Amino acid sequence: MNLKTVLILLGLALATIFALVCVLLTRGSTPSSCQHLPAEQEDMEDGQSLVFADLSPEEMSQVVRYLQGNLGVPLVDASRAKPSDNCIASVDLQVPGKAEVLWFLDAGGARPAREALAVLYFGSQAEPNITEFVVGPLPLPAYHRDVTAQKYGGKVPYHRRPTLAVEYKQIGGFLKSQVFPSAPAFMQQVMEYDGANLAFVTAAPRGFQSGDRLTWFVLFQNVSGFFVHPVGLEVLVDHSSRDMSQWAVSRVFYNGQYYRDMVQLESAYVQGRVSVEKVRKAAWDGDFSSMKPRAPAAAPFPVQYEPQGPRYSVRNNHVLFQAWSFAFGMSVSTGLRLFDVRHKGERVAYEISVQEALSVYGSNCPAGMSTRYMDGSFGLGRYTSPLVRGVDCPYLATYVDTHSLSDSLRPRKRKASLCIFEHNLGSPLRRHYSNLQSLYYGGLVNSALVVRSIATVGNYDYVWDFIFYQNGAMEGKVQATGYPSSSFLHGDGLRYGNRLWEHTLGTIHTHFVNYKVDLDVGGVKNSLVAHDMAFEMTRAPWSPEQQIERPRLTKKVLDTEDQAAFRLQSKMPRYIYFAANSKNKWGHQRGYRIQITSFAGDHIPEASSMERAISWARYQLAITRRKEEEPTSTSIYNQNDPWTPTVAFADFINNETITNEDLVAWITAGFLHIPHSEDIPNTVTVGNAVGFLLRPYNYYDLDPSIYSHDGVFFTSEQDFTACEINPLACLPKTASCLPNFPPFTYDGFRNM
């Protein structure tokens, strides 16, 4: 073996040894998995929050069995009930009275009886009606009582009932089997109808006067994102009769023209008297409305994780996060709600809940121009969506299953339909960099806890958030996304929106969301105080010949409900707060301020025959005395009879005194949406977020976030690279771990 060969082999050996050393060193520095540390705060709540807990599936089933055996009438499963049947429409928690709950929570009183509220449709009676029963005690019901008259002053007429899913199916069958066959040439040659390629969307309310149940149904191509694929055909169906054989078509609309029925449309078409605007057939994926990404996958987006595990705890329906604690629940009609919200152990709010989501549309097509959706009637909780890990909520959020019973005799589980997570907003909650005299930096990361659910009601998706900040502030926010509703573009359609595609008119509409905020600031009894500013002219004391315009503080106690009802577009005091009967260290009344974020369009004119049903939307803020008989600002029965509303919020405001009383704030936020080309394929959340903040106002002696463990402070004279001085310097050690990402799962397509 010559010297050259030896040198080559030696070089290869050295290279191999070097490579092995590098591999070993690299393997040795691989981060370990993140270790979850025990929560710093233990949940000592001892099950008290269960007084607000949603019904379990077992409790719902017990209520159903009790009603089936104790009402003396047959009950048909609502999933297959005819209008002439009796059925259970929904079963939900009956929230106990506030006084009873506070006696239990605060004074060691007896736990309130656990009860359910059942809504029944009695269609198989001489006087068909809607009846509400309270059923209890759970888990083994032994009694029921009719609370309908107590709540609404009498029986609720049958025509006001929210439409069951099965009724829409029955109407679809009516259209398919009886209506469309009466226009065979038009349906085949213009609509290219094959029995499955058309989808329909309901308008609401249903008619022009109490007792009506006449609904416009808009036809679309049955493709992905069909909401923006109108074909120009709309049918008005009279389904007011409990006898489905009596259902009939009252009007038909096609491409700007009205017809008595499909037979007249067919006759006019055959005679060549119909202006046909044939729509190009869309691919099954919807083509322009498809949400399938148009770009290949690339580097993954940033992901947040918790190096030492979650800093919050979730036990049953109770959440504990730093100084915050609260109970959560999901109403079948109104969706996400909170109870017994406390900061630093003191109750701030008894209840914070969504009440209603309203949309008022404009169009030159009949369904669009008559639509005023009141989504609580459809069910904001009922249509809560299973959440997609990593998009709808952070991947490592805590996901909670919810259950509901509506349109069926069996409870339905919605897996992972509520999420809870701590969110680093990527900005400081507060900070200061001092470069004058003393040199230092002080700051606090803005890390907040978020509770979220998303309701998909037809075309729209509403992202509902309640957010808890370290300074004692709390936020309620809703973001709107989903598909815009659309009409067929014809005639003067551009007066009512923008053209989104060849035949698609994105129709102008408003969004209004109403919240109930039952604040208890320093106790149940509060007053309402307004602070604002005004400029005053004064002479400069050191130079009397000169004038100074200086702002000064204005103060006013609002004594009555009329004074505290602020119309939608009116000027409202910029600081308005619930004041306690106690003072902070500096002699100020302790308070929580209400700050609203809203870009609302105009409210429907009060001269409208249906305005009283949505009269809560007159006000951006209204403060009333809390009353058990005024639990909600609206009713699920208002949608289908807004002309004689079951609940009219305007009646809540009757000039009662609100000084030193238990008060409720009814908050309305909203925005005007004029759909535009960037709403295709669908609407984004950016710019479409509204809501409110509850902020401590002299409630504390100083900002409570100064006690946060996340605070950072160091001076120019300190070693800010040392962990004991600056916790950020520890991150390379404490946060250099690999989070444990569970496998991706999704249950949103099961049990549809």
Summary of the structure (lengths in Angstrom):
residues: 752
radius of gyration: 30.4
end to end distance: 77.4
largest distance: 113.1
contacts: 2364
relative contact order: 0.12
helix: 19%
strand: 39%
